[in-house]
Amino acid sequence: MFGFSQLEERLMSETASDVMRDCLSRLETLKAQTAKASDAGLAPQDHETAQRILTAIGACKHILASQGFKETQK
């Protein structure tokens, strides 16, 4: 499709529910890895970066959830 990102195209496909689960799983993995690194102790500037990453992950999850995606029954 013209004008859509690959992710948008995948979210409009028949496999949208699988794509959504994969995206959310990847975000959760990144969140856990970032939180673990932050909890282990980071330099102040790295801690700020980690907090920004965690905020961005939350925003990504919110955006995905607000797109009106409804999982279809298989």
mmCIF file as gemmi writes it, N, C-alpha and C atoms, coordinates in Angstrom:
data_model
loop_
_atom_site.group_PDB
_atom_site.id
_atom_site.type_symbol
_atom_site.label_atom_id
_atom_site.label_alt_id
_atom_site.label_comp_id
_atom_site.label_asym_id
_atom_site.label_entity_id
_atom_site.label_seq_id
_atom_site.pdbx_PDB_ins_code
_atom_site.Cartn_x
_atom_site.Cartn_y
_atom_site.Cartn_z
_atom_site.occupancy
_atom_site.B_iso_or_equiv
_atom_site.pdbx_formal_charge
_atom_site.auth_seq_id
_atom_site.auth_asym_id
_atom_site.pdbx_PDB_model_num
ATOM 1 N N . MET Axp A 1 ? 0.845 -1.178 0 1 0 ? 1 A 1
ATOM 2 C CA . MET Axp A 1 ? 0 0 0 1 0 ? 1 A 1
ATOM 3 C C . MET Axp A 1 ? 0.885 1.235 0 1 0 ? 1 A 1
ATOM 4 N N . PHE Axp A 2 ? 0.396 2.228 -0.63 1 0 ? 2 A 1
ATOM 5 C CA . PHE Axp A 2 ? 1.166 3.46 -0.74 1 0 ? 2 A 1
ATOM 6 C C . PHE Axp A 2 ? 0.91 4.35 0.465 1 0 ? 2 A 1
ATOM 7 N N . GLY Axp A 3 ? 1.977 4.893 1.02 1 0 ? 3 A 1
ATOM 8 C CA . GLY Axp A 3 ? 1.859 5.878 2.079 1 0 ? 3 A 1
ATOM 9 C C . GLY Axp A 3 ? 1.794 5.316 3.487 1 0 ? 3 A 1
ATOM 10 N N . PHE Axp A 4 ? 1.842 4.01 3.621 1 0 ? 4 A 1
ATOM 11 C CA . PHE Axp A 4 ? 1.815 3.405 4.939 1 0 ? 4 A 1
ATOM 12 C C . PHE Axp A 4 ? 3.16 2.769 5.238 1 0 ? 4 A 1
ATOM 13 N N . SER Axp A 5 ? 3.527 2.758 6.512 1 0 ? 5 A 1
ATOM 14 C CA . SER Axp A 5 ? 4.76 2.068 6.905 1 0 ? 5 A 1
ATOM 15 C C . SER Axp A 5 ? 4.527 0.563 6.846 1 0 ? 5 A 1
ATOM 16 N N . GLN Axp A 6 ? 5.606 -0.192 6.884 1 0 ? 6 A 1
ATOM 17 C CA . GLN Axp A 6 ? 5.475 -1.652 6.886 1 0 ? 6 A 1
ATOM 18 C C . GLN Axp A 6 ? 4.655 -2.122 8.081 1 0 ? 6 A 1
ATOM 19 N N . LEU Axp A 7 ? 4.87 -1.494 9.243 1 0 ? 7 A 1
ATOM 20 C CA . LEU Axp A 7 ? 4.104 -1.878 10.424 1 0 ? 7 A 1
ATOM 21 C C . LEU Axp A 7 ? 2.619 -1.593 10.227 1 0 ? 7 A 1
ATOM 22 N N . GLU Axp A 8 ? 2.287 -0.427 9.692 1 0 ? 8 A 1
ATOM 23 C CA . GLU Axp A 8 ? 0.88 -0.102 9.451 1 0 ? 8 A 1
ATOM 24 C C . GLU Axp A 8 ? 0.243 -1.104 8.497 1 0 ? 8 A 1
ATOM 25 N N . GLU Axp A 9 ? 0.974 -1.467 7.464 1 0 ? 9 A 1
ATOM 26 C CA . GLU Axp A 9 ? 0.457 -2.45 6.515 1 0 ? 9 A 1
ATOM 27 C C . GLU Axp A 9 ? 0.219 -3.792 7.197 1 0 ? 9 A 1
ATOM 28 N N . ARG Axp A 10 ? 1.162 -4.188 8.04 1 0 ? 10 A 1
ATOM 29 C CA . ARG Axp A 10 ? 1.022 -5.463 8.744 1 0 ? 10 A 1
ATOM 30 C C . ARG Axp A 10 ? -0.153 -5.422 9.724 1 0 ? 10 A 1
ATOM 31 N N . LEU Axp A 11 ? -0.385 -4.265 10.34 1 0 ? 11 A 1
ATOM 32 C CA . LEU Axp A 11 ? -1.498 -4.132 11.271 1 0 ? 11 A 1
ATOM 33 C C . LEU Axp A 11 ? -2.851 -4.076 10.564 1 0 ? 11 A 1
ATOM 34 N N . MET Axp A 12 ? -2.85 -3.873 9.263 1 0 ? 12 A 1
ATOM 35 C CA . MET Axp A 12 ? -4.085 -3.882 8.48 1 0 ? 12 A 1
ATOM 36 C C . MET Axp A 12 ? -4.297 -5.212 7.767 1 0 ? 12 A 1
ATOM 37 N N . SER Axp A 13 ? -3.374 -6.139 7.952 1 0 ? 13 A 1
ATOM 38 C CA . SER Axp A 13 ? -3.452 -7.416 7.258 1 0 ? 13 A 1
ATOM 39 C C . SER Axp A 13 ? -4.272 -8.433 8.044 1 0 ? 13 A 1
ATOM 40 N N . GLU Axp A 14 ? -4.413 -9.605 7.454 1 0 ? 14 A 1
ATOM 41 C CA . GLU Axp A 14 ? -5.142 -10.69 8.11 1 0 ? 14 A 1
ATOM 42 C C . GLU Axp A 14 ? -4.404 -11.199 9.347 1 0 ? 14 A 1
ATOM 43 N N . THR Axp A 15 ? -3.123 -10.922 9.449 1 0 ? 15 A 1
ATOM 44 C CA . THR Axp A 15 ? -2.331 -11.389 10.593 1 0 ? 15 A 1
ATOM 45 C C . THR Axp A 15 ? -2.163 -10.293 11.645 1 0 ? 15 A 1
ATOM 46 N N . ALA Axp A 16 ? -3.037 -9.31 11.642 1 0 ? 16 A 1
ATOM 47 C CA . ALA Axp A 16 ? -2.919 -8.154 12.532 1 0 ? 16 A 1
ATOM 48 C C . ALA Axp A 16 ? -2.823 -8.543 14.004 1 0 ? 16 A 1
ATOM 49 N N . SER Axp A 17 ? -3.591 -9.529 14.432 1 0 ? 17 A 1
ATOM 50 C CA . SER Axp A 17 ? -3.543 -9.893 15.854 1 0 ? 17 A 1
ATOM 51 C C . SER Axp A 17 ? -2.174 -10.449 16.237 1 0 ? 17 A 1
ATOM 52 N N . ASP Axp A 18 ? -1.567 -11.232 15.341 1 0 ? 18 A 1
ATOM 53 C CA . ASP Axp A 18 ? -0.224 -11.75 15.598 1 0 ? 18 A 1
ATOM 54 C C . ASP Axp A 18 ? 0.804 -10.62 15.602 1 0 ? 18 A 1
ATOM 55 N N . VAL Axp A 19 ? 0.658 -9.688 14.695 1 0 ? 19 A 1
ATOM 56 C CA . VAL Axp A 19 ? 1.568 -8.545 14.607 1 0 ? 19 A 1
ATOM 57 C C . VAL Axp A 19 ? 1.48 -7.706 15.879 1 0 ? 19 A 1
ATOM 58 N N . MET Axp A 20 ? 0.266 -7.468 16.353 1 0 ? 20 A 1
ATOM 59 C CA . MET Axp A 20 ? 0.076 -6.679 17.569 1 0 ? 20 A 1
ATOM 60 C C . MET Axp A 20 ? 0.711 -7.384 18.765 1 0 ? 20 A 1
ATOM 61 N N . ARG Axp A 21 ? 0.473 -8.678 18.906 1 0 ? 21 A 1
ATOM 62 C CA . ARG Axp A 21 ? 1.075 -9.427 20.011 1 0 ? 21 A 1
ATOM 63 C C . ARG Axp A 21 ? 2.596 -9.368 19.937 1 0 ? 21 A 1
ATOM 64 N N . ASP Axp A 22 ? 3.155 -9.496 18.731 1 0 ? 22 A 1
ATOM 65 C CA . ASP Axp A 22 ? 4.605 -9.433 18.552 1 0 ? 22 A 1
ATOM 66 C C . ASP Axp A 22 ? 5.147 -8.054 18.949 1 0 ? 22 A 1
ATOM 67 N N . CYS Axp A 23 ? 4.48 -7.008 18.514 1 0 ? 23 A 1
ATOM 68 C CA . CYS Axp A 23 ? 4.922 -5.641 18.855 1 0 ? 23 A 1
ATOM 69 C C . CYS Axp A 23 ? 4.896 -5.424 20.357 1 0 ? 23 A 1
ATOM 70 N N . LEU Axp A 24 ? 3.808 -5.82 20.996 1 0 ? 24 A 1
ATOM 71 C CA . LEU Axp A 24 ? 3.696 -5.628 22.44 1 0 ? 24 A 1
ATOM 72 C C . LEU Axp A 24 ? 4.715 -6.469 23.194 1 0 ? 24 A 1
ATOM 73 N N . SER Axp A 25 ? 4.981 -7.671 22.704 1 0 ? 25 A 1
ATOM 74 C CA . SER Axp A 25 ? 5.993 -8.524 23.331 1 0 ? 25 A 1
ATOM 75 C C . SER Axp A 25 ? 7.375 -7.896 23.224 1 0 ? 25 A 1
ATOM 76 N N . ARG Axp A 26 ? 7.684 -7.361 22.065 1 0 ? 26 A 1
ATOM 77 C CA . ARG Axp A 26 ? 8.983 -6.71 21.874 1 0 ? 26 A 1
ATOM 78 C C . ARG Axp A 26 ? 9.122 -5.488 22.772 1 0 ? 26 A 1
ATOM 79 N N . LEU Axp A 27 ? 8.057 -4.726 22.899 1 0 ? 27 A 1
ATOM 80 C CA . LEU Axp A 27 ? 8.085 -3.553 23.776 1 0 ? 27 A 1
ATOM 81 C C . LEU Axp A 27 ? 8.281 -3.974 25.237 1 0 ? 27 A 1
ATOM 82 N N . GLU Axp A 28 ? 7.61 -5.037 25.659 1 0 ? 28 A 1
ATOM 83 C CA . GLU Axp A 28 ? 7.769 -5.524 27.034 1 0 ? 28 A 1
ATOM 84 C C . GLU Axp A 28 ? 9.197 -6.008 27.285 1 0 ? 28 A 1
ATOM 85 N N . THR Axp A 29 ? 9.78 -6.679 26.296 1 0 ? 29 A 1
ATOM 86 C CA . THR Axp A 29 ? 11.165 -7.142 26.427 1 0 ? 29 A 1
ATOM 87 C C . THR Axp A 29 ? 12.108 -5.959 26.562 1 0 ? 29 A 1
ATOM 88 N N . LEU Axp A 30 ? 11.934 -4.961 25.716 1 0 ? 30 A 1
ATOM 89 C CA . LEU Axp A 30 ? 12.773 -3.767 25.777 1 0 ? 30 A 1
ATOM 90 C C . LEU Axp A 30 ? 12.593 -3.041 27.105 1 0 ? 30 A 1
ATOM 91 N N . LYS Axp A 31 ? 11.353 -2.972 27.58 1 0 ? 31 A 1
ATOM 92 C CA . LYS Axp A 31 ? 11.068 -2.331 28.864 1 0 ? 31 A 1
ATOM 93 C C . LYS Axp A 31 ? 11.793 -3.062 29.998 1 0 ? 31 A 1
ATOM 94 N N . ALA Axp A 32 ? 11.701 -4.386 30.004 1 0 ? 32 A 1
ATOM 95 C CA . ALA Axp A 32 ? 12.341 -5.171 31.062 1 0 ? 32 A 1
ATOM 96 C C . ALA Axp A 32 ? 13.857 -5.022 31.027 1 0 ? 32 A 1
ATOM 97 N N . GLN Axp A 33 ? 14.434 -5.053 29.832 1 0 ? 33 A 1
ATOM 98 C CA . GLN Axp A 33 ? 15.886 -4.911 29.701 1 0 ? 33 A 1
ATOM 99 C C . GLN Axp A 33 ? 16.349 -3.53 30.15 1 0 ? 33 A 1
ATOM 100 N N . THR Axp A 34 ? 15.592 -2.519 29.787 1 0 ? 34 A 1
ATOM 101 C CA . THR Axp A 34 ? 15.946 -1.144 30.159 1 0 ? 34 A 1
ATOM 102 C C . THR Axp A 34 ? 15.818 -0.948 31.668 1 0 ? 34 A 1
ATOM 103 N N . ALA Axp A 35 ? 14.731 -1.451 32.237 1 0 ? 35 A 1
ATOM 104 C CA . ALA Axp A 35 ? 14.531 -1.326 33.687 1 0 ? 35 A 1
ATOM 105 C C . ALA Axp A 35 ? 15.617 -2.083 34.446 1 0 ? 35 A 1
ATOM 106 N N . LYS Axp A 36 ? 15.987 -3.252 33.962 1 0 ? 36 A 1
ATOM 107 C CA . LYS Axp A 36 ? 17.038 -4.042 34.616 1 0 ? 36 A 1
ATOM 108 C C . LYS Axp A 36 ? 18.366 -3.281 34.605 1 0 ? 36 A 1
ATOM 109 N N . ALA Axp A 37 ? 18.709 -2.704 33.475 1 0 ? 37 A 1
ATOM 110 C CA . ALA Axp A 37 ? 19.949 -1.927 33.371 1 0 ? 37 A 1
ATOM 111 C C . ALA Axp A 37 ? 19.899 -0.714 34.293 1 0 ? 37 A 1
ATOM 112 N N . SER Axp A 38 ? 18.753 -0.069 34.346 1 0 ? 38 A 1
ATOM 113 C CA . SER Axp A 38 ? 18.599 1.104 35.195 1 0 ? 38 A 1
ATOM 114 C C . SER Axp A 38 ? 18.717 0.724 36.669 1 0 ? 38 A 1
ATOM 115 N N . ASP Axp A 39 ? 18.1 -0.382 37.035 1 0 ? 39 A 1
ATOM 116 C CA . ASP Axp A 39 ? 18.142 -0.845 38.428 1 0 ? 39 A 1
ATOM 117 C C . ASP Axp A 39 ? 19.54 -1.288 38.842 1 0 ? 39 A 1
ATOM 118 N N . ALA Axp A 40 ? 20.332 -1.737 37.875 1 0 ? 40 A 1
ATOM 119 C CA . ALA Axp A 40 ? 21.687 -2.205 38.168 1 0 ? 40 A 1
ATOM 120 C C . ALA Axp A 40 ? 22.632 -1.043 38.47 1 0 ? 40 A 1
ATOM 121 N N . GLY Axp A 41 ? 22.207 0.141 38.116 1 0 ? 41 A 1
ATOM 122 C CA . GLY Axp A 41 ? 23.019 1.326 38.379 1 0 ? 41 A 1
ATOM 123 C C . GLY Axp A 41 ? 23.655 1.854 37.112 1 0 ? 41 A 1
ATOM 124 N N . LEU Axp A 42 ? 23.27 3.021 36.748 1 0 ? 42 A 1
ATOM 125 C CA . LEU Axp A 42 ? 23.787 3.672 35.548 1 0 ? 42 A 1
ATOM 126 C C . LEU Axp A 42 ? 24.359 5.032 35.927 1 0 ? 42 A 1
ATOM 127 N N . ALA Axp A 43 ? 25.222 5.535 35.071 1 0 ? 43 A 1
ATOM 128 C CA . ALA Axp A 43 ? 25.703 6.908 35.226 1 0 ? 43 A 1
ATOM 129 C C . ALA Axp A 43 ? 24.489 7.836 35.117 1 0 ? 43 A 1
ATOM 130 N N . PRO Axp A 44 ? 24.539 9.005 35.753 1 0 ? 44 A 1
ATOM 131 C CA . PRO Axp A 44 ? 23.379 9.904 35.739 1 0 ? 44 A 1
ATOM 132 C C . PRO Axp A 44 ? 22.806 10.175 34.344 1 0 ? 44 A 1
ATOM 133 N N . GLN Axp A 45 ? 23.675 10.449 33.374 1 0 ? 45 A 1
ATOM 134 C CA . GLN Axp A 45 ? 23.16 10.733 32.027 1 0 ? 45 A 1
ATOM 135 C C . GLN Axp A 45 ? 22.544 9.49 31.392 1 0 ? 45 A 1
ATOM 136 N N . ASP Axp A 46 ? 23.085 8.313 31.7 1 0 ? 46 A 1
ATOM 137 C CA . ASP Axp A 46 ? 22.513 7.074 31.175 1 0 ? 46 A 1
ATOM 138 C C . ASP Axp A 46 ? 21.189 6.755 31.857 1 0 ? 46 A 1
ATOM 139 N N . HIS Axp A 47 ? 21.086 7.101 33.134 1 0 ? 47 A 1
ATOM 140 C CA . HIS Axp A 47 ? 19.83 6.896 33.854 1 0 ? 47 A 1
ATOM 141 C C . HIS Axp A 47 ? 18.728 7.758 33.233 1 0 ? 47 A 1
ATOM 142 N N . GLU Axp A 48 ? 19.052 8.997 32.909 1 0 ? 48 A 1
ATOM 143 C CA . GLU Axp A 48 ? 18.082 9.877 32.248 1 0 ? 48 A 1
ATOM 144 C C . GLU Axp A 48 ? 17.65 9.296 30.906 1 0 ? 48 A 1
ATOM 145 N N . THR Axp A 49 ? 18.609 8.773 30.159 1 0 ? 49 A 1
ATOM 146 C CA . THR Axp A 49 ? 18.289 8.166 28.862 1 0 ? 49 A 1
ATOM 147 C C . THR Axp A 49 ? 17.381 6.957 29.051 1 0 ? 49 A 1
ATOM 148 N N . ALA Axp A 50 ? 17.685 6.135 30.044 1 0 ? 50 A 1
ATOM 149 C CA . ALA Axp A 50 ? 16.859 4.954 30.324 1 0 ? 50 A 1
ATOM 150 C C . ALA Axp A 50 ? 15.43 5.376 30.67 1 0 ? 50 A 1
ATOM 151 N N . GLN Axp A 51 ? 15.287 6.435 31.461 1 0 ? 51 A 1
ATOM 152 C CA . GLN Axp A 51 ? 13.954 6.913 31.811 1 0 ? 51 A 1
ATOM 153 C C . GLN Axp A 51 ? 13.204 7.418 30.582 1 0 ? 51 A 1
ATOM 154 N N . ARG Axp A 52 ? 13.912 8.062 29.682 1 0 ? 52 A 1
ATOM 155 C CA . ARG Axp A 52 ? 13.278 8.523 28.434 1 0 ? 52 A 1
ATOM 156 C C . ARG Axp A 52 ? 12.833 7.335 27.587 1 0 ? 52 A 1
ATOM 157 N N . ILE Axp A 53 ? 13.657 6.305 27.548 1 0 ? 53 A 1
ATOM 158 C CA . ILE Axp A 53 ? 13.297 5.098 26.798 1 0 ? 53 A 1
ATOM 159 C C . ILE Axp A 53 ? 12.043 4.466 27.403 1 0 ? 53 A 1
ATOM 160 N N . LEU Axp A 54 ? 11.991 4.352 28.725 1 0 ? 54 A 1
ATOM 161 C CA . LEU Axp A 54 ? 10.816 3.782 29.378 1 0 ? 54 A 1
ATOM 162 C C . LEU Axp A 54 ? 9.561 4.615 29.104 1 0 ? 54 A 1
ATOM 163 N N . THR Axp A 55 ? 9.709 5.926 29.089 1 0 ? 55 A 1
ATOM 164 C CA . THR Axp A 55 ? 8.581 6.802 28.756 1 0 ? 55 A 1
ATOM 165 C C . THR Axp A 55 ? 8.132 6.574 27.315 1 0 ? 55 A 1
ATOM 166 N N . ALA Axp A 56 ? 9.089 6.449 26.408 1 0 ? 56 A 1
ATOM 167 C CA . ALA Axp A 56 ? 8.767 6.218 24.995 1 0 ? 56 A 1
ATOM 168 C C . ALA Axp A 56 ? 8.069 4.873 24.802 1 0 ? 56 A 1
ATOM 169 N N . ILE Axp A 57 ? 8.505 3.87 25.528 1 0 ? 57 A 1
ATOM 170 C CA . ILE Axp A 57 ? 7.859 2.554 25.436 1 0 ? 57 A 1
ATOM 171 C C . ILE Axp A 57 ? 6.403 2.665 25.883 1 0 ? 57 A 1
ATOM 172 N N . GLY Axp A 58 ? 6.167 3.369 26.975 1 0 ? 58 A 1
ATOM 173 C CA . GLY Axp A 58 ? 4.798 3.575 27.429 1 0 ? 58 A 1
ATOM 174 C C . GLY Axp A 58 ? 3.956 4.292 26.385 1 0 ? 58 A 1
ATOM 175 N N . ALA Axp A 59 ? 4.545 5.285 25.736 1 0 ? 59 A 1
ATOM 176 C CA . ALA Axp A 59 ? 3.826 6.018 24.683 1 0 ? 59 A 1
ATOM 177 C C . ALA Axp A 59 ? 3.522 5.112 23.497 1 0 ? 59 A 1
ATOM 178 N N . CYS Axp A 60 ? 4.472 4.276 23.135 1 0 ? 60 A 1
ATOM 179 C CA . CYS Axp A 60 ? 4.253 3.331 22.023 1 0 ? 60 A 1
ATOM 180 C C . CYS Axp A 60 ? 3.093 2.399 22.328 1 0 ? 60 A 1
ATOM 181 N N . LYS Axp A 61 ? 3.077 1.869 23.538 1 0 ? 61 A 1
ATOM 182 C CA . LYS Axp A 61 ? 1.998 0.966 23.926 1 0 ? 61 A 1
ATOM 183 C C . LYS Axp A 61 ? 0.659 1.687 23.9 1 0 ? 61 A 1
ATOM 184 N N . HIS Axp A 62 ? 0.642 2.932 24.361 1 0 ? 62 A 1
ATOM 185 C CA . HIS Axp A 62 ? -0.589 3.723 24.359 1 0 ? 62 A 1
ATOM 186 C C . HIS Axp A 62 ? -1.072 3.96 22.927 1 0 ? 62 A 1
ATOM 187 N N . ILE Axp A 63 ? -0.15 4.31 22.052 1 0 ? 63 A 1
ATOM 188 C CA . ILE Axp A 63 ? -0.516 4.56 20.647 1 0 ? 63 A 1
ATOM 189 C C . ILE Axp A 63 ? -1.077 3.299 20.005 1 0 ? 63 A 1
ATOM 190 N N . LEU Axp A 64 ? -0.405 2.176 20.217 1 0 ? 64 A 1
ATOM 191 C CA . LEU Axp A 64 ? -0.904 0.922 19.644 1 0 ? 64 A 1
ATOM 192 C C . LEU Axp A 64 ? -2.295 0.598 20.183 1 0 ? 64 A 1
ATOM 193 N N . ALA Axp A 65 ? -2.5 0.79 21.482 1 0 ? 65 A 1
ATOM 194 C CA . ALA Axp A 65 ? -3.789 0.479 22.094 1 0 ? 65 A 1
ATOM 195 C C . ALA Axp A 65 ? -4.893 1.415 21.607 1 0 ? 65 A 1
ATOM 196 N N . SER Axp A 66 ? -4.545 2.642 21.258 1 0 ? 66 A 1
ATOM 197 C CA . SER Axp A 66 ? -5.557 3.629 20.877 1 0 ? 66 A 1
ATOM 198 C C . SER Axp A 66 ? -5.937 3.548 19.396 1 0 ? 66 A 1
ATOM 199 N N . GLN Axp A 67 ? -5.36 2.628 18.67 1 0 ? 67 A 1
ATOM 200 C CA . GLN Axp A 67 ? -5.65 2.54 17.241 1 0 ? 67 A 1
ATOM 201 C C . GLN Axp A 67 ? -6.927 1.779 16.929 1 0 ? 67 A 1
ATOM 202 N N . GLY Axp A 68 ? -7.63 1.37 17.963 1 0 ? 68 A 1
ATOM 203 C CA . GLY Axp A 68 ? -8.91 0.713 17.733 1 0 ? 68 A 1
ATOM 204 C C . GLY Axp A 68 ? -8.773 -0.722 17.285 1 0 ? 68 A 1
ATOM 205 N N . PHE Axp A 69 ? -7.616 -1.309 17.472 1 0 ? 69 A 1
ATOM 206 C CA . PHE Axp A 69 ? -7.403 -2.692 17.069 1 0 ? 69 A 1
ATOM 207 C C . PHE Axp A 69 ? -8.212 -3.599 17.965 1 0 ? 69 A 1
ATOM 208 N N . LYS Axp A 70 ? -8.956 -4.488 17.346 1 0 ? 70 A 1
ATOM 209 C CA . LYS Axp A 70 ? -9.702 -5.494 18.085 1 0 ? 70 A 1
ATOM 210 C C . LYS Axp A 70 ? -9.213 -6.853 17.601 1 0 ? 70 A 1
ATOM 211 N N . GLU Axp A 71 ? -8.779 -7.671 18.543 1 0 ? 71 A 1
ATOM 212 C CA . GLU Axp A 71 ? -8.297 -8.997 18.17 1 0 ? 71 A 1
ATOM 213 C C . GLU Axp A 71 ? -9.455 -9.823 17.634 1 0 ? 71 A 1
ATOM 214 N N . THR Axp A 72 ? -9.226 -10.466 16.528 1 0 ? 72 A 1
ATOM 215 C CA . THR Axp A 72 ? -10.257 -11.294 15.931 1 0 ? 72 A 1
ATOM 216 C C . THR Axp A 72 ? -10.187 -12.691 16.508 1 0 ? 72 A 1
ATOM 217 N N . GLN Axp A 73 ? -11.314 -13.347 16.536 1 0 ? 73 A 1
ATOM 218 C CA . GLN Axp A 73 ? -11.368 -14.729 16.998 1 0 ? 73 A 1
ATOM 219 C C . GLN Axp A 73 ? -10.754 -15.625 15.94 1 0 ? 73 A 1
ATOM 220 N N . LYS Axp A 74 ? -9.96 -16.59 16.379 1 0 ? 74 A 1
ATOM 221 C CA . LYS Axp A 74 ? -9.362 -17.54 15.432 1 0 ? 74 A 1
ATOM 222 C C . LYS Axp A 74 ? -10.133 -18.814 15.449 1 0 ? 74 A 1
